[in-house]
C-alpha cells in the first residue's frame, strides 16, 4: 500500500491538485457547496479528534547531540504535501513538520526535503534523512525496518448522497436496500460490506465512474475516501449535486492506523521527540489550526 490513503493525483482525479490548491486559497468557495455554512473553528463538525490524551505529558528528550533533522516528504500527495502555484513546498504535513521543528527548538537544524515517493524508504535507511512525513502506510513489514511516532491524523471513510434521492432518515440505516456505489476491489468495498450488509453495494471500476453515477442519480449514495469526497463535492465537477451523509467512519482494520512519522530504526530518541512535539501541538491547539487551514470544513 503506497499511502494510508491514495494520492489525489491518481486515475480518476487528474485535475484535483489544482482543485485542492484553489480550495485552500478560499474557504468560502468550499462553503458554497455545502447545505449549510462552514462551522466555526472548534465546532464538532470541524474539530480534529484528539489523538493524544490531554492529561498525558511526554517529556522532551535531550536533543543536544542532534546535528540536523532532515524530514523527507513528496510533492504528489495533496493536500498533505505538494508544490503550490509558486513552487513552494506546502501542505498539512509540511506545515506540521515546521511546527514540530519549532516545538523541539531545532529550527536551525531542520530541513524539509521533497523526494520521489519511491526513494523515501531507501533514503531513510541509507542515512539520507532522519524522518519521513508523507502518508506512508504503517505495515508489519515496515515496522520491522523503521520506527513510527504515534498517529496524528486518521483518514475516515464517508458516504456522499445525491441531493435528489429520497431517503427515509439521516443515518446510514436509511440506505438499507438502496444502491450505493463503491470502487470494487478496495478496502472501502470490504468495509462497506462488513459494516453495512443491508446496503446494496454497487461496485465501479474507478472513482470517476462511481462519482459520475452518483451525479446522474444512478446510485443514491457512494462510500469512499473521506478526504477525496469533500473536495469533489466542493468542486465544479460535482455541480453541487451531492452532500456528505452520516459518518465519519474510522477502522484500523480497513483504513490503517492513520498518519504518523516514519523514523530510522536506530533512532528511538527521535520517536520520543516527535511524540512529545505532537502531544504539545495537540494540547496547545496548533495541530487543530493547521488542520483547519487545509480542511476548513473538516474531515469528521
Secondary structure as GFF3:
##gff-version 3
##sequence-region A 1 300
A	DSSP	alpha_helix	16	25	.	.	.	ID=ss1
A	DSSP	alpha_helix	27	32	.	.	.	ID=ss2
A	DSSP	beta_strand	69	73	.	.	.	ID=ss3
A	DSSP	beta_strand	76	77	.	.	.	ID=ss4
A	DSSP	beta_strand	81	83	.	.	.	ID=ss5
A	DSSP	beta_strand	89	90	.	.	.	ID=ss6
A	DSSP	alpha_helix	92	103	.	.	.	ID=ss7
A	DSSP	three_ten_helix	107	109	.	.	.	ID=ss8
A	DSSP	beta_strand	110	114	.	.	.	ID=ss9
A	DSSP	three_ten_helix	117	119	.	.	.	ID=ss10
A	DSSP	alpha_helix	120	125	.	.	.	ID=ss11
A	DSSP	beta_strand	131	132	.	.	.	ID=ss12
A	DSSP	alpha_helix	140	143	.	.	.	ID=ss13
A	DSSP	beta_strand	146	148	.	.	.	ID=ss14
A	DSSP	beta_strand	157	162	.	.	.	ID=ss15
A	DSSP	three_ten_helix	172	175	.	.	.	ID=ss16
A	DSSP	beta_strand	179	183	.	.	.	ID=ss17
A	DSSP	alpha_helix	187	195	.	.	.	ID=ss18
A	DSSP	beta_strand	200	204	.	.	.	ID=ss19
A	DSSP	alpha_helix	207	216	.	.	.	ID=ss20
A	DSSP	beta_strand	221	225	.	.	.	ID=ss21
A	DSSP	alpha_helix	228	234	.	.	.	ID=ss22
A	DSSP	three_ten_helix	236	238	.	.	.	ID=ss23
A	DSSP	beta_strand	242	249	.	.	.	ID=ss24
A	DSSP	alpha_helix	252	255	.	.	.	ID=ss25
A	DSSP	beta_strand	262	264	.	.	.	ID=ss26
A	DSSP	alpha_helix	268	284	.	.	.	ID=ss27
A	DSSP	alpha_helix	286	294	.	.	.	ID=ss28
###
